[in-house]
Amino acid sequence: MAKVMISMPDDVLERIDAEARRRGMSRSGLLRQLAEHELGRPDQDVIDAAVKRIEARAARLPDFDADALIRANKQELEDRTRRHLGK
């Protein structure tokens, strides 16, 4: 991994450091994350965290029988069609 030296105003650096502390990460980690976000590159840690959040939410969903839902929808559609056609 390359190391870089950059110059920036003191107040900007203070804001970066404060945000890094708030997120519980290093200054370098925050700057890398911000750069990847700005450049449109996905951060694998962010992706992994999002997948974990989705999996946790999905685990709380009630179980359902997709086949039963499809059959019920099909039957309801057939019933409505018969009523509409007067059969």
Backbone as ProteinMPNN parsed JSONL, in Angstrom:
{"seq_chain_A": "MAKVMISMPDDVLERIDAEARRRGMSRSGLLRQLAEHELGRPDQDVIDAAVKRIEARAARLPDFDADALIRANKQELEDRTRRHLGK", "coords_chain_A": {"N_chain_A": [[0.851, -1.167, 0.0], [0.546, 2.19, -0.851], [1.979, 5.135, 0.583], [1.072, 8.484, 1.245], [1.735, 11.999, 1.236], [0.0, 14.794, 2.152], [-1.249, 18.178, 1.964], [-3.315, 20.244, 3.943], [-5.777, 22.538, 5.229], [-5.657, 23.381, 8.725], [-8.155, 23.383, 10.102], [-9.727, 21.689, 8.548], [-8.376, 19.266, 8.83], [-8.787, 18.89, 11.567], [-11.549, 18.457, 11.568], [-11.638, 16.079, 10.12], [-10.204, 14.363, 11.826], [-11.942, 14.411, 14.048], [-14.215, 13.208, 12.967], [-13.175, 10.713, 12.324], [-12.622, 9.728, 14.891], [-15.256, 9.657, 15.868], [-16.325, 7.651, 14.293], [-14.779, 5.598, 15.094], [-12.35, 4.896, 13.867], [-9.19, 4.99, 12.1], [-7.435, 7.958, 11.008], [-6.303, 7.63, 8.459], [-7.813, 5.461, 7.555], [-10.379, 6.595, 7.458], [-9.987, 8.657, 5.55], [-9.347, 7.072, 3.318], [-11.771, 5.674, 3.013], [-13.548, 7.806, 2.511], [-12.431, 8.789, 0.128], [-12.755, 6.547, -1.566], [-15.539, 6.412, -1.601], [-16.179, 8.884, -2.784], [-14.991, 8.54, -5.243], [-16.452, 6.514, -6.254], [-15.884, 3.853, -5.851], [-16.529, 0.7, -4.494], [-16.27, -0.065, -1.035], [-15.057, -2.848, 0.462], [-15.44, -3.553, 3.16], [-17.608, -1.949, 3.849], [-19.532, -2.989, 2.138], [-19.654, -5.641, 3.113], [-20.629, -5.126, 5.703], [-23.132, -4.068, 5.069], [-24.346, -6.286, 3.878], [-24.454, -7.999, 6.093], [-26.257, -6.538, 7.689], [-28.57, -6.714, 6.116], [-28.956, -9.494, 6.075], [-29.456, -9.913, 8.802], [-31.855, -8.515, 9.116], [-33.474, -9.963, 7.351], [-33.533, -12.399, 8.652], [-35.31, -11.901, 10.665], [-37.736, -11.82, 9.448], [-40.995, -13.229, 8.937], [-41.554, -16.726, 8.26], [-42.642, -17.965, 5.092], [-44.742, -19.564, 2.678], [-43.982, -19.724, -0.485], [-45.046, -21.081, -2.697], [-47.685, -21.527, -1.869], [-48.613, -18.897, -1.721], [-48.466, -18.157, -4.421], [-50.278, -19.983, -5.544], [-52.653, -19.107, -4.273], [-52.868, -16.497, -5.259], [-53.165, -17.071, -7.961], [-55.583, -18.467, -7.93], [-57.284, -16.457, -6.98], [-57.102, -14.6, -9.095], [-58.223, -16.152, -11.153], [-60.821, -16.447, -10.133], [-61.72, -13.758, -10.133], [-61.614, -13.265, -12.868], [-63.563, -15.047, -13.819], [-65.838, -13.925, -12.575], [-65.877, -11.451, -13.829], [-66.276, -12.156, -16.463], [-68.68, -13.296, -16.23], [-69.151, -15.99, -15.747]], "CA_chain_A": [[0.0, 0.0, 0.0], [1.331, 3.42, -0.949], [1.782, 6.196, 1.57], [1.104, 9.799, 0.598], [1.783, 13.159, 2.117], [-0.844, 15.842, 1.585], [-1.392, 19.401, 2.758], [-4.687, 20.722, 4.062], [-5.928, 23.491, 6.326], [-5.77, 22.782, 10.063], [-9.549, 23.158, 10.49], [-10.205, 20.504, 7.829], [-7.766, 18.12, 9.491], [-9.487, 18.709, 12.845], [-12.842, 17.839, 11.272], [-11.361, 14.688, 9.721], [-9.866, 13.616, 13.04], [-13.15, 14.275, 14.868], [-15.087, 12.21, 12.326], [-12.524, 9.405, 12.478], [-12.883, 9.294, 16.276], [-16.674, 9.345, 15.983], [-16.554, 6.361, 13.63], [-13.904, 4.586, 15.687], [-11.387, 4.43, 12.882], [-8.004, 5.843, 11.965], [-7.508, 9.042, 10.032], [-6.044, 7.047, 7.134], [-8.97, 4.65, 7.175], [-11.471, 7.495, 7.085], [-9.667, 9.296, 4.278], [-9.467, 6.057, 2.268], [-13.196, 5.424, 2.828], [-14.124, 8.98, 1.862], [-11.941, 8.829, -1.253], [-13.42, 5.473, -2.316], [-16.93, 6.812, -1.787], [-16.218, 9.98, -3.75], [-14.571, 8.024, -6.549], [-17.411, 5.52, -6.696], [-15.403, 2.485, -5.681], [-17.09, 0.103, -3.288], [-15.385, -0.478, 0.047], [-15.501, -4.198, 0.798], [-15.943, -3.566, 4.539], [-18.942, -1.356, 3.824], [-20.395, -3.981, 1.493], [-19.838, -6.738, 4.059], [-21.496, -4.649, 6.784], [-24.489, -3.955, 4.514], [-24.86, -7.652, 3.717], [-24.79, -8.487, 7.43], [-27.498, -5.868, 8.111], [-29.67, -7.298, 5.338], [-29.168, -10.859, 6.573], [-30.081, -9.819, 10.127], [-33.259, -8.123, 8.914], [-34.165, -11.085, 6.707], [-33.723, -13.456, 9.651], [-36.452, -11.54, 11.508], [-38.968, -11.909, 8.677], [-41.704, -14.494, 9.153], [-41.463, -17.715, 7.185], [-43.831, -18.02, 4.248], [-44.733, -20.595, 1.646], [-44.126, -19.021, -1.76], [-45.958, -21.845, -3.552], [-49.05, -21.271, -1.412], [-48.963, -17.542, -2.143], [-48.679, -18.174, -5.876], [-51.554, -20.679, -5.784], [-53.744, -18.243, -3.819], [-52.985, -15.407, -6.232], [-53.69, -17.643, -9.203], [-56.995, -18.755, -7.702], [-57.983, -15.174, -6.887], [-57.179, -14.076, -10.453], [-59.206, -16.957, -11.89], [-62.152, -16.099, -9.618], [-62.071, -12.426, -10.635], [-61.842, -13.382, -14.309], [-64.886, -15.683, -13.983], [-66.874, -12.94, -12.215], [-65.886, -10.406, -14.859], [-66.826, -12.729, -17.703], [-70.034, -13.763, -15.917], [-69.222, -17.474, -15.817]], "C_chain_A": [[0.896, 1.23, 0.0], [1.001, 4.368, 0.194], [1.907, 7.515, 0.848], [1.19, 10.884, 1.647], [0.959, 14.241, 1.436], [-0.869, 17.045, 2.514], [-2.853, 19.783, 2.774], [-4.773, 21.686, 5.232], [-6.148, 22.767, 7.661], [-7.219, 22.476, 10.44], [-10.141, 21.94, 9.789], [-9.644, 19.245, 8.483], [-8.437, 17.847, 10.835], [-10.844, 18.048, 12.629], [-12.674, 16.379, 10.883], [-11.066, 13.848, 10.954], [-11.093, 13.396, 13.924], [-14.069, 13.213, 14.286], [-14.488, 10.811, 12.451], [-12.751, 8.866, 13.891], [-14.339, 8.865, 16.441], [-16.988, 7.969, 15.39], [-15.686, 5.246, 14.209], [-12.899, 4.023, 14.699], [-10.2, 5.386, 12.826], [-8.27, 6.949, 10.95], [-7.312, 8.481, 8.626], [-7.231, 6.233, 6.643], [-10.142, 5.51, 6.727], [-11.194, 8.147, 5.74], [-9.78, 8.313, 3.116], [-10.945, 5.813, 1.951], [-13.867, 6.59, 2.105], [-13.7, 9.07, 0.397], [-12.63, 7.758, -2.1], [-14.875, 5.819, -2.585], [-17.035, 7.883, -2.869], [-15.889, 9.495, -5.152], [-15.49, 6.923, -7.063], [-16.934, 4.086, -6.591], [-15.996, 1.9, -4.409], [-16.005, -0.303, -2.294], [-15.897, -1.833, 0.525], [-16.027, -4.282, 2.226], [-17.351, -2.999, 4.611], [-19.935, -2.337, 3.211], [-20.684, -5.124, 2.447], [-20.777, -6.344, 5.195], [-22.939, -4.539, 6.3], [-25.121, -5.333, 4.344], [-25.263, -8.23, 5.074], [-26.076, -7.851, 7.938], [-28.707, -6.466, 7.399], [-29.98, -8.699, 5.833], [-29.852, -10.845, 7.933], [-31.552, -9.445, 9.999], [-34.054, -9.267, 8.309], [-34.435, -12.203, 7.704], [-34.925, -13.174, 10.543], [-37.787, -11.618, 10.768], [-39.668, -13.235, 8.956], [-41.504, -15.431, 7.967], [-42.742, -17.651, 6.358], [-43.624, -19.082, 3.19], [-45.007, -19.917, 0.312], [-45.094, -19.751, -2.68], [-47.41, -21.581, -3.172], [-49.502, -19.87, -1.812], [-49.26, -17.483, -3.628], [-50.002, -18.847, -6.203], [-52.741, -19.796, -5.406], [-53.948, -17.09, -4.798], [-53.584, -15.897, -7.537], [-55.182, -17.906, -9.068], [-57.807, -17.461, -7.645], [-58.139, -14.547, -8.28], [-58.212, -14.843, -11.275], [-60.628, -16.626, -11.446], [-62.597, -14.741, -10.151], [-62.378, -12.471, -12.127], [-63.213, -13.993, -14.57], [-66.004, -14.687, -13.675], [-66.996, -11.878, -13.307], [-66.546, -10.913, -16.143], [-68.235, -13.266, -17.474], [-70.188, -15.264, -16.014], [-69.397, -18.05, -14.466]], "O_chain_A": [[1.873, 1.306, 0.746], [-0.121, 4.389, 0.699], [2.734, 7.667, -0.051], [0.774, 10.708, 2.792], [1.194, 14.566, 0.272], [-0.551, 16.94, 3.699], [-3.552, 19.669, 1.766], [-3.93, 21.653, 6.128], [-6.742, 21.69, 7.712], [-7.495, 21.431, 11.03], [-10.967, 21.234, 10.368], [-10.366, 18.265, 8.666], [-8.634, 16.688, 11.201], [-11.248, 17.183, 13.406], [-13.48, 15.534, 11.274], [-11.608, 12.755, 11.113], [-11.265, 12.315, 14.487], [-14.639, 12.409, 15.023], [-15.212, 9.838, 12.661], [-13.04, 7.683, 14.066], [-14.628, 7.846, 17.067], [-17.811, 7.224, 15.921], [-15.847, 4.08, 13.848], [-12.627, 2.822, 14.691], [-10.218, 6.456, 13.435], [-9.202, 6.877, 10.15], [-8.064, 8.814, 7.71], [-7.609, 6.302, 5.473], [-10.814, 5.2, 5.744], [-12.073, 8.187, 4.879], [-10.257, 8.679, 2.042], [-11.336, 5.752, 0.785], [-14.665, 6.381, 1.191], [-14.512, 9.389, -0.471], [-13.044, 8.031, -3.227], [-15.39, 5.552, -3.671], [-17.879, 7.795, -3.761], [-16.447, 9.986, -6.133], [-15.323, 6.45, -8.188], [-17.531, 3.192, -7.19], [-15.965, 2.54, -3.358], [-14.956, -0.82, -2.677], [-17.048, -1.949, 0.947], [-16.98, -5.02, 2.479], [-18.194, -3.51, 5.35], [-21.049, -2.494, 3.711], [-21.835, -5.54, 2.583], [-21.626, -7.137, 5.603], [-23.867, -4.878, 7.035], [-26.303, -5.517, 4.635], [-26.303, -8.879, 5.187], [-26.901, -8.529, 8.549], [-29.746, -6.696, 8.017], [-31.148, -9.055, 5.992], [-30.73, -11.667, 8.195], [-32.399, -9.999, 10.7], [-35.191, -9.513, 8.712], [-35.458, -12.882, 7.612], [-35.502, -14.099, 11.115], [-38.847, -11.499, 11.383], [-39.01, -14.25, 9.186], [-41.311, -14.995, 6.832], [-43.806, -17.316, 6.879], [-42.499, -19.449, 2.853], [-46.151, -19.572, 0.015], [-45.885, -19.112, -3.374], [-48.267, -21.429, -4.042], [-50.654, -19.68, -2.201], [-50.213, -16.824, -4.045], [-50.764, -18.355, -7.035], [-53.729, -19.741, -6.138], [-55.084, -16.748, -5.127], [-54.411, -15.218, -8.145], [-55.956, -17.609, -9.977], [-58.899, -17.388, -8.207], [-59.204, -14.02, -8.601], [-58.991, -14.238, -12.012], [-61.535, -16.533, -12.273], [-63.742, -14.593, -10.577], [-63.294, -11.797, -12.597], [-63.948, -13.522, -15.438], [-66.99, -14.604, -14.407], [-68.1, -11.462, -13.658], [-67.277, -10.184, -16.813], [-68.911, -13.651, -18.428], [-71.27, -15.753, -16.338], [-69.478, -19.269, -14.32]]}, "name": "protein", "num_of_chains": 1, "seq": "MAKVMISMPDDVLERIDAEARRRGMSRSGLLRQLAEHELGRPDQDVIDAAVKRIEARAARLPDFDADALIRANKQELEDRTRRHLGK"}
